[in-house]
Amino acid sequence: MTATSASTEPSRSLWRILALVAVVALAFVANCITAPPAQAHDALAESNPAQGQTVTEKLDQIVLTFNEAPLGGLQGGILIQAVGPGGHEVTTGELRTQDRTLSRDVLMTDQGEYTVSWRTVSADGHPIDGSYTFNYAGPIPATPSVTTAPTPSATPTTSPASSPTTAPTAANASSGTPIALVIVIIIAVLILAGGGLWLAIELNRRRASKP
């Protein structure tokens, strides 16, 4: 009886160890199944023009579409830049963001290979960037003519001639008012003086005629 109970003790300990290992293994498997997958960075899903494309029609803008919308509030970290065959930038204006799409206007100046460089901030906060090339064989906008530049110099010649002619008239009008006022005052003074002299003569005559 004692030998049998002694032989069952190691087997019970072994079962306990195996049960503990099984519980740990099940917990690990459950954790792996329920854990959320690691968040991947955003990636460029589509571009217009596309990588290696030869554009034969007029091109007005570069459009890039990503698999996720860029992180909001970080517009300073978003960039689209296109450089032409001569090494000069052809992108112009402000960069536009709409959901998962970024776009920017271009002014094509030459035919040949162009390089588009882009940078954005993925939804998980990590900056991502990349570049690709395409060929442009479309129309080139005509450059504005510069032969009409000297024409504005002819316009100032008419303004100095007309302005002095009006100045003396205003001066004459302003100076005429004091002269007329002086004449009126002189006439009034002469009338008052004549009336006073006549009154004095009349009073003296009446005094002289009295007995």
Contacts in CASP RR format, 6 or more apart in sequence:
PFRMAT RR
TARGET T0000
AUTHOR 0000-0000-0000
METHOD contacts of the structure
MODEL  1
MTATSASTEPSRSLWRILALVAVVALAFVANCITAPPAQAHDALAESNPA
QGQTVTEKLDQIVLTFNEAPLGGLQGGILIQAVGPGGHEVTTGELRTQDR
TLSRDVLMTDQGEYTVSWRTVSADGHPIDGSYTFNYAGPIPATPSVTTAP
TPSATPTTSPASSPTTAPTAANASSGTPIALVIVIIIAVLILAGGGLWLA
IELNRRRASKP
39 123 0 8 1.000
39 124 0 8 1.000
41 122 0 8 1.000
41 124 0 8 1.000
41 126 0 8 1.000
41 128 0 8 1.000
42 66 0 8 1.000
42 67 0 8 1.000
42 68 0 8 1.000
42 70 0 8 1.000
42 120 0 8 1.000
42 122 0 8 1.000
42 123 0 8 1.000
42 128 0 8 1.000
43 66 0 8 1.000
43 67 0 8 1.000
43 128 0 8 1.000
44 64 0 8 1.000
44 65 0 8 1.000
44 66 0 8 1.000
44 118 0 8 1.000
44 130 0 8 1.000
45 65 0 8 1.000
45 66 0 8 1.000
45 67 0 8 1.000
45 100 0 8 1.000
46 64 0 8 1.000
46 65 0 8 1.000
47 62 0 8 1.000
47 63 0 8 1.000
47 64 0 8 1.000
47 65 0 8 1.000
47 116 0 8 1.000
47 132 0 8 1.000
48 62 0 8 1.000
48 63 0 8 1.000
48 64 0 8 1.000
49 55 0 8 1.000
49 59 0 8 1.000
49 62 0 8 1.000
49 116 0 8 1.000
49 134 0 8 1.000
50 134 0 8 1.000
51 132 0 8 1.000
51 133 0 8 1.000
51 134 0 8 1.000
52 132 0 8 1.000
52 133 0 8 1.000
52 134 0 8 1.000
52 135 0 8 1.000
53 134 0 8 1.000
53 135 0 8 1.000
54 134 0 8 1.000
54 135 0 8 1.000
54 136 0 8 1.000
54 137 0 8 1.000
55 134 0 8 1.000
55 135 0 8 1.000
55 136 0 8 1.000
55 137 0 8 1.000
55 138 0 8 1.000
56 137 0 8 1.000
56 138 0 8 1.000
57 138 0 8 1.000
57 139 0 8 1.000
58 108 0 8 1.000
58 138 0 8 1.000
58 139 0 8 1.000
59 106 0 8 1.000
59 108 0 8 1.000
59 136 0 8 1.000
59 138 0 8 1.000
60 105 0 8 1.000
60 106 0 8 1.000
61 103 0 8 1.000
61 104 0 8 1.000
61 105 0 8 1.000
61 106 0 8 1.000
62 80 0 8 1.000
62 82 0 8 1.000
62 91 0 8 1.000
62 103 0 8 1.000
62 104 0 8 1.000
62 106 0 8 1.000
62 116 0 8 1.000
63 101 0 8 1.000
63 102 0 8 1.000
63 103 0 8 1.000
64 80 0 8 1.000
64 101 0 8 1.000
64 102 0 8 1.000
64 103 0 8 1.000
64 118 0 8 1.000
65 100 0 8 1.000
65 101 0 8 1.000
65 102 0 8 1.000
66 100 0 8 1.000
66 101 0 8 1.000
66 102 0 8 1.000
66 120 0 8 1.000
67 100 0 8 1.000
68 100 0 8 1.000
68 122 0 8 1.000
68 123 0 8 1.000
69 99 0 8 1.000
69 100 0 8 1.000
69 123 0 8 1.000
70 78 0 8 1.000
70 97 0 8 1.000
70 102 0 8 1.000
70 120 0 8 1.000
70 121 0 8 1.000
70 122 0 8 1.000
70 123 0 8 1.000
71 121 0 8 1.000
71 122 0 8 1.000
71 123 0 8 1.000
71 124 0 8 1.000
71 125 0 8 1.000
72 121 0 8 1.000
74 121 0 8 1.000
74 125 0 8 1.000
75 95 0 8 1.000
75 97 0 8 1.000
77 119 0 8 1.000
77 120 0 8 1.000
77 121 0 8 1.000
77 127 0 8 1.000
78 95 0 8 1.000
78 97 0 8 1.000
78 102 0 8 1.000
78 119 0 8 1.000
78 120 0 8 1.000
78 121 0 8 1.000
79 95 0 8 1.000
79 117 0 8 1.000
79 118 0 8 1.000
79 119 0 8 1.000
79 120 0 8 1.000
79 129 0 8 1.000
80 91 0 8 1.000
80 95 0 8 1.000
80 102 0 8 1.000
80 103 0 8 1.000
80 104 0 8 1.000
80 116 0 8 1.000
80 117 0 8 1.000
80 118 0 8 1.000
81 89 0 8 1.000
81 91 0 8 1.000
81 116 0 8 1.000
81 117 0 8 1.000
81 118 0 8 1.000
82 89 0 8 1.000
82 90 0 8 1.000
82 91 0 8 1.000
82 104 0 8 1.000
82 106 0 8 1.000
82 114 0 8 1.000
82 115 0 8 1.000
82 116 0 8 1.000
82 117 0 8 1.000
83 89 0 8 1.000
83 90 0 8 1.000
83 114 0 8 1.000
83 115 0 8 1.000
83 117 0 8 1.000
84 90 0 8 1.000
84 109 0 8 1.000
84 110 0 8 1.000
84 112 0 8 1.000
84 113 0 8 1.000
84 114 0 8 1.000
84 115 0 8 1.000
85 110 0 8 1.000
85 111 0 8 1.000
85 112 0 8 1.000
85 113 0 8 1.000
85 114 0 8 1.000
86 110 0 8 1.000
88 109 0 8 1.000
90 106 0 8 1.000
90 107 0 8 1.000
90 108 0 8 1.000
90 109 0 8 1.000
90 114 0 8 1.000
91 104 0 8 1.000
91 105 0 8 1.000
91 106 0 8 1.000
92 104 0 8 1.000
92 105 0 8 1.000
92 106 0 8 1.000
92 107 0 8 1.000
93 104 0 8 1.000
93 105 0 8 1.000
94 104 0 8 1.000
95 102 0 8 1.000
95 103 0 8 1.000
95 104 0 8 1.000
96 102 0 8 1.000
96 103 0 8 1.000
96 104 0 8 1.000
102 118 0 8 1.000
102 120 0 8 1.000
107 141 0 8 1.000
108 136 0 8 1.000
108 138 0 8 1.000
108 140 0 8 1.000
108 141 0 8 1.000
109 140 0 8 1.000
109 141 0 8 1.000
110 136 0 8 1.000
110 140 0 8 1.000
111 136 0 8 1.000
111 137 0 8 1.000
111 138 0 8 1.000
111 140 0 8 1.000
112 135 0 8 1.000
112 136 0 8 1.000
112 137 0 8 1.000
113 133 0 8 1.000
113 134 0 8 1.000
113 135 0 8 1.000
113 136 0 8 1.000
114 133 0 8 1.000
114 134 0 8 1.000
114 135 0 8 1.000
114 136 0 8 1.000
115 131 0 8 1.000
115 132 0 8 1.000
115 133 0 8 1.000
116 131 0 8 1.000
116 132 0 8 1.000
116 133 0 8 1.000
116 134 0 8 1.000
117 129 0 8 1.000
117 130 0 8 1.000
117 131 0 8 1.000
118 129 0 8 1.000
118 130 0 8 1.000
118 131 0 8 1.000
119 127 0 8 1.000
119 128 0 8 1.000
119 129 0 8 1.000
119 130 0 8 1.000
120 127 0 8 1.000
120 128 0 8 1.000
120 129 0 8 1.000
121 127 0 8 1.000
121 128 0 8 1.000
122 128 0 8 1.000
END
